[in-house]
């Protein structure tokens, strides 16, 4: 984390805030007004950062991959990095009051840890993913575990055997590690993927409960047991309040804080949230579409909450490739709601260019695919009561053989 902050300073990507700020709303208002990395030097007696990777340029720095090559490079990753154990982590009693956890919006149920990566282990299976964590007291949080995801699966397996699930929550890691843990990878491959992103190797330390974690500013170890509690309301990726649900409780048994630690908070529905939700899916969609046609780029748009809308740039080989690309994208990322496929003369990162393609190359009776009764995202407020939704694909490509009719005027 600290090395990354230094690299962002070199490219004028950091705003330092030396005045004291309160953990309730104030840092979030700052983060809402800029996408630069914010470094709070006096937040509830500690230090903290927000907007760590709130732009694709920042993510490019974090991954050390040129921005225009990120999707293609990430699509070639094989999750084969080396995980090297260094030793154990010394712990002290857990006390969440020492950490500047924020309350983000007025109707939130309370203060939430938003950048905490939950590392878990059961049997020989490891997992790591970000979960929102509602602070209940100095040693307990309510964890939103999405049903069917790996943490939830491990938790259910532990409970079926009458055991608690050992976990460790880390806050303030190298953002390449955060990216890896936000990516759907084969079971147990988050740490090898992080190692690959870091150049081939990652060092980890073992907590007293057996969970392995990378170097971090803050490490909280504990267990998820049988206790549950209502969690929420909380603002999620759409900028609307998610439902209140009964969720498991994590009880922390120990804590490790780096000297002069730096807390990391993610603004819910901010651009860092959207980048981390969407960008990790782009390589998966790229690989899926590559199976049906020549794909050039994939972008999950900010206006689509970084999660629900994809623009896919292709070079068609046969008529119908664009519709096959639409179906492949929906299969690769089941939370996608709307997909637009464009030709390689359209910049998928420029929504004005994309809108031009829709305006000039789409006939509604021929080029729009509507799929009803499909599973969507639980975060979408427009979903039906049974959890289904409607997906729409738009073929905004030129018919093969008719390119001359769509040629754009140019002086080049």
WOLIN-V652827 format. One record per residue. N is the residue number from 1. RES is the residue in one letter. BURIAL is + if it has 16 or more other ideal C-beta (glycine too) atoms within 10 Angstrom, else -. Layout:
N|RES|BURIAL / N|RES|BURIAL
This chain:
1|X|+ / 2|X|- / 3|X|- / 4|X|+ / 5|X|+ / 6|X|- / 7|X|- / 8|X|+ / 9|X|- / 10|X|- / 11|X|- / 12|X|- / 13|X|+ / 14|X|+ / 15|X|- / 16|X|- / 17|X|+ / 18|X|- / 19|X|- / 20|X|- / 21|X|+ / 22|X|- / 23|X|+ / 24|X|- / 25|X|- / 26|X|+ / 27|X|+ / 28|X|+ / 29|X|- / 30|X|+ / 31|X|+ / 32|X|- / 33|X|- / 34|X|- / 35|X|+ / 36|X|+ / 37|X|+ / 38|X|+ / 39|X|+ / 40|X|+ / 41|X|- / 42|X|- / 43|X|+ / 44|X|+ / 45|X|- / 46|X|+ / 47|X|+ / 48|X|+ / 49|X|+ / 50|X|+ / 51|X|+ / 52|X|+ / 53|X|+ / 54|X|+ / 55|X|+ / 56|X|+ / 57|X|- / 58|X|+ / 59|X|+ / 60|X|+ / 61|X|+ / 62|X|+ / 63|X|+ / 64|X|- / 65|X|+ / 66|X|- / 67|X|- / 68|X|- / 69|X|- / 70|X|+ / 71|X|+ / 72|X|+ / 73|X|- / 74|X|+ / 75|X|+ / 76|X|- / 77|X|+ / 78|X|- / 79|X|+ / 80|X|- / 81|X|+ / 82|X|- / 83|X|+ / 84|X|- / 85|X|- / 86|X|- / 87|X|- / 88|X|- / 89|X|+ / 90|X|- / 91|X|+ / 92|X|- / 93|X|- / 94|X|+ / 95|X|- / 96|X|+ / 97|X|- / 98|X|+ / 99|X|+ / 100|X|+ / 101|X|+ / 102|X|+ / 103|X|+ / 104|X|+ / 105|X|+ / 106|X|- / 107|X|- / 108|X|+ / 109|X|+ / 110|X|- / 111|X|+ / 112|X|+ / 113|X|+ / 114|X|+ / 115|X|+ / 116|X|+ / 117|X|+ / 118|X|+ / 119|X|+ / 120|X|+ / 121|X|+ / 122|X|+ / 123|X|- / 124|X|- / 125|X|- / 126|X|+ / 127|X|+ / 128|X|+ / 129|X|+ / 130|X|+ / 131|X|+ / 132|X|+ / 133|X|+ / 134|X|+ / 135|X|+ / 136|X|+ / 137|X|- / 138|X|- / 139|X|+ / 140|X|+ / 141|X|+ / 142|X|+ / 143|X|+ / 144|X|+ / 145|X|+ / 146|X|- / 147|X|- / 148|X|- / 149|X|- / 150|X|+ / 151|X|+ / 152|X|+ / 153|X|+ / 154|X|+ / 155|X|+ / 156|X|- / 157|X|- / 158|X|+ / 159|X|- / 160|X|- / 161|X|- / 162|X|- / 163|X|- / 164|X|+ / 165|X|+ / 166|X|+ / 167|X|+ / 168|X|+ / 169|X|+ / 170|X|+ / 171|X|+ / 172|X|+ / 173|X|+ / 174|X|+ / 175|X|+ / 176|X|+ / 177|X|+ / 178|X|+ / 179|X|+ / 180|X|+ / 181|X|+ / 182|X|+ / 183|X|+ / 184|X|- / 185|X|+ / 186|X|- / 187|X|- / 188|X|- / 189|X|+ / 190|X|+ / 191|X|+ / 192|X|+ / 193|X|+ / 194|X|+ / 195|X|+ / 196|X|+ / 197|X|+ / 198|X|+ / 199|X|- / 200|X|- / 201|X|- / 202|X|+ / 203|X|- / 204|X|+ / 205|X|+ / 206|X|+ / 207|X|+ / 208|X|- / 209|X|+ / 210|X|- / 211|X|+ / 212|X|+ / 213|X|+ / 214|X|+ / 215|X|+ / 216|X|+ / 217|X|+ / 218|X|+ / 219|X|+ / 220|X|+ / 221|X|+ / 222|X|+ / 223|X|+ / 224|X|+ / 225|X|+ / 226|X|- / 227|X|- / 228|X|- / 229|X|- / 230|X|- / 231|X|+ / 232|X|+ / 233|X|+ / 234|X|+ / 235|X|+ / 236|X|+ / 237|X|+ / 238|X|+ / 239|X|- / 240|X|- / 241|X|+ / 242|X|+ / 243|X|- / 244|X|- / 245|X|+ / 246|X|- / 247|X|+ / 248|X|+ / 249|X|+ / 250|X|+ / 251|X|+ / 252|X|+ / 253|X|+ / 254|X|+ / 255|X|+ / 256|X|+ / 257|X|+ / 258|X|- / 259|X|- / 260|X|- / 261|X|+ / 262|X|+ / 263|X|+ / 264|X|+ / 265|X|+ / 266|X|+ / 267|X|+ / 268|X|+ / 269|X|+ / 270|X|+ / 271|X|+ / 272|X|+ / 273|X|+ / 274|X|+ / 275|X|+ / 276|X|+ / 277|X|+ / 278|X|+ / 279|X|+ / 280|X|+ / 281|X|+ / 282|X|+ / 283|X|+ / 284|X|+ / 285|X|+ / 286|X|+ / 287|X|+ / 288|X|+ / 289|X|+ / 290|X|+ / 291|X|- / 292|X|+ / 293|X|+ / 294|X|- / 295|X|+ / 296|X|+ / 297|X|+ / 298|X|+ / 299|X|+ / 300|X|+ / 301|X|+ / 302|X|- / 303|X|- / 304|X|+ / 305|X|+ / 306|X|+ / 307|X|+ / 308|X|+ / 309|X|+ / 310|X|+ / 311|X|+ / 312|X|+ / 313|X|+ / 314|X|+ / 315|X|- / 316|X|+ / 317|X|- / 318|X|- / 319|X|- / 320|X|- / 321|X|+ / 322|X|+ / 323|X|+ / 324|X|+ / 325|X|+ / 326|X|+ / 327|X|+ / 328|X|+ / 329|X|+ / 330|X|+ / 331|X|- / 332|X|+ / 333|X|+ / 334|X|- / 335|X|+ / 336|X|+ / 337|X|+ / 338|X|+ / 339|X|+ / 340|X|+ / 341|X|+ / 342|X|+ / 343|X|+ / 344|X|- / 345|X|- / 346|X|+ / 347|X|+ / 348|X|+ / 349|X|- / 350|X|- / 351|X|+ / 352|X|- / 353|X|- / 354|X|+ / 355|X|- / 356|X|+ / 357|X|+ / 358|X|- / 359|X|- / 360|X|- / 361|X|+ / 362|X|- / 363|X|- / 364|X|- / 365|X|- / 366|X|- / 367|X|+ / 368|X|- / 369|X|+ / 370|X|- / 371|X|- / 372|X|- / 373|X|- / 374|X|- / 375|X|- / 376|X|+ / 377|X|+ / 378|X|- / 379|X|+ / 380|X|+ / 381|X|- / 382|X|- / 383|X|+ / 384|X|- / 385|X|- / 386|X|- / 387|X|- / 388|X|- / 389|X|+ / 390|X|- / 391|X|+ / 392|X|- / 393|X|+ / 394|X|+ / 395|X|+ / 396|X|+ / 397|X|+ / 398|X|+ / 399|X|+ / 400|X|- / 401|X|- / 402|X|- / 403|X|- / 404|X|- / 405|X|- / 406|X|- / 407|X|- / 408|X|- / 409|X|- / 410|X|- / 411|X|- / 412|X|-
